[in-house]
Amino acid sequence: MRALISVSDKEGIVEFAKELAKLNVEILSTGGTAKILRENGVVTKDVSDFTNFPEMLDGRVKTLHPKIHGGILAIRSNPEHLEQAAKNGIDFIDLVVVNLYPFEQTIKKTNVTFAEAIENIDIGGPTMLRSAAKNHEFVTVVVNPKDYAKVLGELKINGNTTPETRIELAKEVFNHTARYDSLIANFFNQKCEEGVPKQFNLSLKLESSLRYGENPHQKAALYGNFFEVLQQQHGKELSFNNINDANAAVNLIREFEEPTAAILKHTNPCGVGTGKTLFEAYTKAFSTDTKSPFGGVVVFNGTLDLETAKEVSKIFTELIIAPDFEKDAFEHLSKKKNVRILKLNFSAINPKELDLKRVANGILVQENDLESDSENDWKVVTAKKPGENEMQGLKFAWKIVKHVKSNAIVYAENGRTLGIGAGQMSRVDSAKTGVSKAFDENHSLKGAVLASDAFFPFRDGVEEAAKQGITAIIQPGGSVKDDEVIQAANDYGIAMIFTGKRHFRH
């Protein structure tokens, strides 16, 4: 048996090669892999000696040779293939162990140059992998170090791998190279600054098999690198709904720099607060709506302390998310086995990540709605202008309303929400829902502000706000009845700002 080994990821390769050598497997290798194998006492033959052709062009050409690909692709049961191989001095290669230049890791680096990215596009590696995977009837191919043990185990018992293992390994190769090519294609799409690429490439590795989806009868799984952003520190396995809720929480909390706490339920915020401390922020957020947070998600943008942890644990919370936890705070929270504790790594979030929505026979793709609005574009359209405190409240509410399902209304004062209306079929109904939440908690809305994610189509929403004593409103504008809406605000002495930017969230 003959093996060709050429890997960028050297994890476990020396141990694997040593075990192959004990089984009298001849080992071919290249460059850095050959060097590390020899340094560790593994007898290794250079590919250039096998092909009688030197590596060249700074290593760009070394395995792209008929003796390599003929040795991999020859069908051992085909007499013509055997005759041609013998005639051309081609020896068979039975095991191909290859992993690729680290293109993905390279393009993630800060300030990576285009030239550096290009040099980390592997050519020979994918070609060998695909050749071996195509000829899996006769050739074993390994792209993942985690498969070394299984392959060794079968070689020791049977002298070869089983057909079932070879086809499983081939499947893994084609998935791996598909993802690799997708990463490269998307890199070039971004480099060429295409607004809408002619082809959208999506290839994500399985990160976790989930117990079920939104409902127990639906199968589900998680793909990608979600756990780079949120690492679970405690609690039961995350469910489909947990992950969806946690993602919404992360998107919301990214809006704030001052100490902030947000409570979400079914991806909608039911309370958000800021303060000098996380404890103050959380108490403000919780007081918005003391009923809905049960079984919800709480997210913080700072290290969680014991005092705040004790306050959070007064009711059952499914998920608690923070960038870090003081030791005593974590110990207190982790006493409850049903609480899932997640550590948030802001730096791992891809700022260019796209938002995808599934539709029949396709997907909708858009940029995430994360860009901060420019206050220079805001216009006061009423006779009354917002006062300083009202303006701070409007800025606060405007950050939140974009994370509430439309139709979305947020009642707030500076640093805290007072009532949130979400997902109603008419905007005035969302306005009434937000009022009902405020009144359930005995909040007075007198002197508060209101944010609306999209324009008011009629003056009735403003009239509802006026009944509650709202003094300032922020909304995008853009309705054919803007003049009527502005007049209603003027009639009630309410200040109104048009931002010129809508924030629907369906």
C-alpha positions in Angstrom: 0.0 0.0 0.0 1.1 3.5 -0.8 0.0 6.7 0.9 0.4 10.3 -0.2 0.4 12.8 2.7 0.4 16.5 2.2 -1.2 18.6 4.9 -1.4 22.2 6.1 -3.0 21.2 9.4 -0.4 19.1 11.0 -2.6 17.9 13.9 -2.0 14.2 14.6 -0.2 13.6 11.3 3.1 12.4 12.8 1.4 9.8 14.9 -0.8 8.7 12.0 2.2 8.4 9.7 4.1 6.3 12.3 1.3 3.9 12.5 1.0 3.6 8.7 4.8 2.9 8.6 4.3 0.0 11.1 1.8 -1.4 8.6 4.5 -1.3 5.9 2.7 1.6 4.0 5.1 3.5 1.7 4.7 7.2 2.4 5.0 9.9 -0.2 5.0 13.5 0.8 5.8 17.1 -0.1 7.5 20.2 1.4 6.8 21.0 5.0 4.9 17.8 5.6 7.8 15.7 4.4 10.2 17.7 6.6 8.2 17.2 9.8 7.7 13.5 9.1 11.5 12.9 8.6 12.3 15.0 11.7 10.1 12.6 13.6 11.7 9.4 12.2 9.1 8.5 9.6 10.7 7.2 6.3 9.3 9.5 3.6 9.8 9.7 -0.1 9.5 13.0 -1.8 6.8 13.3 -4.5 9.5 14.8 -6.8 11.5 11.5 -6.5 8.3 9.5 -7.2 7.4 11.6 -10.3 11.0 12.3 -11.4 9.9 15.9 -11.8 11.0 18.7 -9.5 8.8 20.9 -7.5 8.8 24.3 -9.2 7.3 27.8 -9.3 7.7 28.3 -5.5 5.9 25.1 -4.8 2.9 26.0 -7.0 3.5 22.9 -9.1 4.5 19.7 -7.3 1.6 17.1 -7.3 0.0 18.2 -10.7 1.6 15.3 -12.5 0.3 12.2 -14.5 2.2 9.8 -12.1 0.3 11.3 -9.2 -3.2 11.5 -10.7 -2.8 8.3 -12.8 -1.8 6.5 -9.6 -4.9 7.8 -7.8 -7.5 7.6 -10.6 -6.6 4.2 -12.2 -9.5 1.8 -12.0 -7.8 -1.3 -10.6 -10.4 -3.7 -12.1 -10.0 -2.2 -15.6 -7.4 -4.2 -17.7 -6.8 -1.2 -20.0 -6.1 1.1 -17.1 -3.7 -1.5 -15.7 -1.9 -1.9 -19.0 -1.6 1.9 -19.5 -0.3 2.4 -15.9 2.4 -0.3 -16.4 3.3 1.1 -19.8 3.9 4.6 -18.3 5.5 3.6 -15.1 2.6 4.6 -12.9 2.5 3.1 -9.5 -0.8 3.1 -7.6 -1.6 5.4 -4.7 -4.1 3.8 -2.3 -4.4 6.4 0.4 -4.6 10.2 0.0 -4.2 12.3 3.1 -4.6 16.0 2.3 -5.9 19.1 3.8 -5.8 22.5 2.2 -4.1 25.8 2.5 -5.8 27.8 5.2 -7.7 30.2 2.9 -10.6 30.8 5.4 -8.2 31.6 8.3 -6.2 33.9 6.0 -9.0 36.1 4.9 -10.3 36.4 8.5 -7.0 38.1 9.5 -7.0 41.9 10.0 -5.6 43.8 7.0 -4.9 40.7 5.0 -3.7 41.7 1.5 -5.2 40.5 -1.7 -1.9 38.9 -2.7 -1.7 37.0 0.6 -5.2 35.6 0.1 -4.4 34.5 -3.5 -1.3 32.6 -2.3 -3.5 30.7 0.1 -5.7 29.3 -2.7 -4.8 25.6 -2.9 -4.7 24.1 -6.4 -3.0 20.7 -6.1 -4.7 19.8 -2.8 -8.3 20.0 -4.1 -7.3 18.2 -7.3 -5.9 15.3 -5.4 -8.8 15.1 -3.0 -11.3 15.1 -5.8 -9.4 12.5 -7.8 -9.2 10.2 -4.8 -12.9 10.8 -3.8 -14.0 10.1 -7.4 -12.1 6.8 -7.3 -13.2 5.9 -3.8 -14.0 2.3 -4.9 -10.2 1.7 -4.7 -8.7 4.7 -2.9 -9.2 5.9 0.7 -9.1 9.7 1.0 -8.8 11.6 4.3 -9.3 15.4 4.6 -10.2 15.6 8.3 -7.7 14.6 11.1 -10.6 13.3 13.1 -10.8 10.4 10.7 -7.3 9.2 11.2 -8.2 6.8 14.0 -11.0 5.2 12.1 -8.9 4.6 9.0 -6.1 3.2 11.1 -8.4 0.9 12.9 -9.8 -0.7 9.7 -6.3 -1.0 8.2 -5.1 -2.9 11.2 -8.0 -5.3 11.2 -8.7 -5.8 7.4 -5.6 -4.4 5.6 -7.8 -1.9 4.0 -10.8 0.3 4.7 -14.4 -0.8 4.0 -16.3 0.3 1.0 -18.8 2.0 3.3 -16.0 4.0 5.0 -14.5 5.0 1.6 -17.7 6.4 0.3 -18.4 8.3 3.6 -14.9 9.8 3.4 -15.5 10.7 -0.3 -18.7 12.5 0.6 -16.8 14.5 3.3 -14.2 15.5 0.7 -16.7 16.8 -1.8 -18.5 18.8 0.9 -15.2 20.1 2.0 -14.0 21.2 -1.4 -17.4 22.7 -2.2 -17.2 24.9 0.9 -13.6 25.8 0.1 -14.5 26.9 -3.5 -17.5 28.9 -2.1 -15.3 30.8 0.2 -13.0 31.7 -2.6 -15.8 32.7 -5.0 -17.4 34.9 -2.3 -14.1 36.5 -1.6 -13.7 37.4 -5.3 -17.4 38.7 -5.4 -16.6 41.0 -2.5 -13.3 42.1 -4.0 -15.0 43.0 -7.2 -17.6 44.9 -5.2 -20.6 43.4 -6.8 -23.8 44.8 -5.3 -25.7 41.7 -6.2 -23.4 38.8 -7.3 -24.5 36.8 -10.3 -24.3 33.7 -8.2 -24.8 33.4 -4.4 -22.6 30.7 -2.9 -23.4 29.2 0.5 -21.7 26.2 1.9 -21.7 25.8 5.7 -20.4 22.9 7.8 -22.6 21.2 10.4 -22.0 22.8 13.8 -24.6 21.0 15.8 -27.5 18.5 15.3 -30.5 19.8 17.2 -33.1 17.8 19.0 -35.8 19.4 16.8 -36.9 22.6 15.2 -39.5 25.2 16.2 -41.7 22.2 17.0 -40.9 18.7 18.1 -42.0 17.1 14.8 -39.5 19.2 12.8 -35.9 18.0 12.3 -33.3 20.7 12.6 -29.6 21.4 12.6 -27.2 24.4 13.0 -24.6 25.2 10.4 -21.7 27.6 10.3 -19.7 29.1 13.2 -22.4 30.3 15.6 -20.5 29.1 18.6 -17.6 31.4 17.9 -19.9 34.2 18.8 -21.8 32.5 21.7 -20.1 29.9 23.7 -22.3 27.9 26.1 -20.9 27.9 29.6 -23.7 26.1 31.5 -27.1 24.4 31.1 -29.0 22.1 28.8 -28.3 21.8 25.0 -29.5 24.8 23.1 -32.7 24.3 21.1 -33.6 25.8 17.7 -35.7 28.4 19.3 -33.0 29.2 21.9 -30.5 29.9 19.1 -32.9 32.0 17.2 -33.7 34.1 20.3 -30.1 34.4 21.3 -29.2 35.7 17.8 -31.9 38.4 18.1 -30.6 39.4 21.5 -27.0 39.8 20.2 -28.2 42.0 17.3 -30.1 44.3 19.7 -27.4 44.6 22.3 -24.8 45.6 19.7 -26.6 48.9 19.3 -25.4 50.1 22.8 -22.1 51.2 24.3 -23.3 52.3 27.7 -24.2 49.6 30.3 -27.3 48.0 28.8 -29.7 45.1 29.5 -32.3 43.8 27.2 -35.0 41.1 27.8 -36.4 39.3 24.8 -39.2 36.8 24.2 -39.7 35.1 20.9 -37.1 37.4 19.3 -39.0 40.5 20.3 -37.6 42.9 23.1 -40.1 43.2 25.9 -37.8 45.6 27.9 -34.5 47.5 27.4 -32.7 49.7 29.9 -29.4 51.6 30.2 -27.8 52.9 33.3 -24.6 53.6 35.2 -24.5 49.9 36.1 -25.9 46.7 34.7 -28.1 46.4 37.8 -29.7 49.7 37.1 -30.1 48.8 33.4 -31.7 45.5 34.2 -34.2 46.8 36.7 -35.3 49.4 34.1 -35.6 46.8 31.4 -37.6 44.4 33.7 -39.9 47.1 34.9 -41.2 47.6 31.3 -43.1 44.4 31.4 -42.8 42.1 34.4 -44.9 39.3 33.0 -43.4 38.6 29.6 -39.8 38.0 30.7 -40.6 34.6 32.3 -38.8 32.0 30.3 -37.2 34.6 28.1 -33.7 35.8 27.2 -31.6 38.4 29.1 -28.6 39.9 27.4 -26.0 42.3 28.8 -23.1 44.2 27.1 -20.8 44.1 30.1 -19.4 41.7 32.7 -22.3 40.4 34.8 -21.9 41.0 38.6 -23.4 39.1 41.5 -25.9 41.8 42.5 -27.4 41.8 39.0 -27.2 38.0 38.7 -29.3 37.7 41.9 -31.9 40.0 40.5 -32.1 38.1 37.2 -32.5 34.8 39.0 -35.6 35.9 40.8 -37.6 34.6 37.9 -37.0 31.7 35.5 -34.9 32.7 32.5 -34.0 30.4 29.6 -30.9 32.2 28.4 -28.5 34.6 30.1 -26.0 36.2 27.8 -23.0 38.5 28.6 -19.5 39.1 27.4 -18.2 37.7 30.8 -19.3 36.8 34.3 -17.8 37.5 37.6 -16.9 34.2 39.3 -19.5 34.5 42.1 -22.2 35.7 39.6 -21.6 32.6 37.5 -21.6 30.3 40.5 -24.9 31.8 41.6 -26.6 31.5 38.2 -25.2 28.0 37.5 -26.9 26.6 40.6 -30.0 26.3 38.4 -29.5 23.5 35.9 -32.2 24.6 33.5 -30.6 28.1 32.9 -28.4 28.2 29.8 -25.5 30.6 30.2 -23.8 32.0 27.1 -20.6 34.0 26.8 -20.8 36.6 24.0 -17.7 37.3 21.9 -18.5 40.6 20.0 -15.2 40.4 18.0 -16.2 37.1 16.4 -19.2 38.6 14.7 -18.8 39.1 10.9 -19.8 42.7 10.2 -20.6 41.9 6.6 -22.8 38.9 7.3 -25.9 38.8 5.2 -29.5 38.2 6.3 -31.1 35.2 4.5 -34.8 34.3 4.3 -36.0 31.0 2.8 -38.7 31.2 0.0 -40.1 28.6 -2.3 -37.3 27.2 -4.5 -34.8 29.9 -3.4 -33.6 32.4 -0.8 -33.9 36.1 -0.3 -30.6 37.8 0.6 -30.1 41.2 2.1 -27.6 43.1 4.1 -28.3 43.1 7.8 -30.0 46.2 9.2 -27.1 47.1 11.5 -25.9 50.4 10.0 -26.4 53.4 12.4 -28.6 56.2 11.2 -27.0 59.6 10.6 -28.7 62.2 12.8 -27.7 64.7 10.2 -30.4 63.3 8.0 -33.1 63.7 10.6 -35.6 66.5 10.2 -38.0 68.1 12.7 -41.2 68.5 10.8 -43.4 70.0 13.5 -43.7 73.4 15.0 -42.4 72.1 18.3 -38.8 70.9 18.5 -37.8 68.1 20.9 -36.1 69.2 24.1 -32.8 67.8 25.1 -34.3 65.1 27.3 -36.8 64.2 24.7 -34.1 64.0 22.1 -32.1 61.5 24.2 -35.3 59.4 24.6 -35.9 59.4 20.9 -32.4 58.3 20.1 -32.8 55.5 22.6 -36.1 54.3 21.3 -35.0 54.5 17.7 -32.2 52.0 18.4 -34.7 49.5 19.8 -37.6 49.8 17.4 -35.6 48.3 14.5 -35.4 45.1 16.5 -39.1 44.8 17.1 -41.3 42.9 14.7 -43.3 45.2 12.5 -45.6 46.9 12.9 -43.4 48.2 15.7 -44.0 50.9 18.3 -41.7 51.6 21.3 -42.7 54.0 24.1 -39.7 55.1 26.1 -38.0 57.8 28.1 -34.3 58.4 28.2 -32.6 55.1 29.2 -35.6 52.8 29.5 -38.6 51.4 27.6 -42.1 51.9 29.0 -44.2 49.8 26.6 -43.6 47.9 23.3 -46.2 47.0 20.7 -45.1 44.4 18.2 -46.3 42.4 15.2 -49.8 43.8 14.8 -51.5 44.1 11.4 -52.1 47.8 11.8 -49.9 50.5 13.3 -52.5 51.9 15.5 -53.1 48.4 17.0 -49.4 48.2 17.8 -49.6 51.6 19.4 -52.5 50.4 21.6 -50.6 47.2 22.4 -47.7 49.2 23.6 -50.0 51.3 25.8 -51.6 48.2 27.3 -48.2 46.9 28.3 -47.3 50.2 29.9 -50.6 50.3 31.8 -50.3 46.7 32.9 -47.2 47.8 34.7 -48.7 51.1 35.9 -46.4 53.2 33.9 -47.5 56.7 33.1 -46.7 57.6 29.5 -47.1 61.3 30.1 -44.0 63.1 28.9 -42.6 59.9 27.2 -41.6 59.6 23.6 -42.6 57.2 20.8 -40.7 55.5 18.0 -42.3 53.8 15.0 -40.3 51.6 12.6 -42.2 52.8 9.6 -44.4 55.7 8.7 -47.9 56.4 10.2 -50.4 55.8 7.4 -53.0 57.8 9.2 -53.3 60.3 12.0 -54.9 57.8 14.3 -51.6 56.5 15.6 -50.6 60.1 16.6 -54.0 60.6 18.3 -53.5 57.4 20.3 -50.1 58.7 21.4 -51.6 62.1 22.3 -54.1 60.4 24.6 -51.3 59.0 26.7 -49.4 62.3 26.9 -46.6 61.5 24.5 -44.6 64.6 23.8 -42.3 63.5 20.9 -42.3 61.0 18.1 -39.6 59.6 15.8 -40.6 57.9 12.6 -39.3 57.5 9.0 -41.9 59.6 7.2 -42.8 58.8 3.6 -46.6 58.3 3.8 -48.9 59.9 1.3 -50.7 61.4 4.3 -47.6 62.8 6.0 -49.1 66.2 6.0 -52.2 64.9 7.9 -49.9 63.1 10.4 -47.7 66.2 10.9 -50.9 68.3 11.4 -52.1 65.9 14.0 -48.8 66.2 15.9 -49.1 70.0 15.7 -52.7 69.9 16.9 -51.6 68.1 20.0 -48.3 70.0 20.6 -46.1 66.9 19.9 -42.6 67.2 18.4 -42.0 64.9 15.5 -38.8 63.8 13.7 -38.6 62.2 10.3 -35.5 60.1 9.9 -35.9 59.3 6.3 -35.0 55.6 7.0 -37.4 52.7 7.6 -36.6 49.7 9.8 -39.1 47.0 9.0 -38.4 43.6 10.7 -40.7 40.8 9.5 
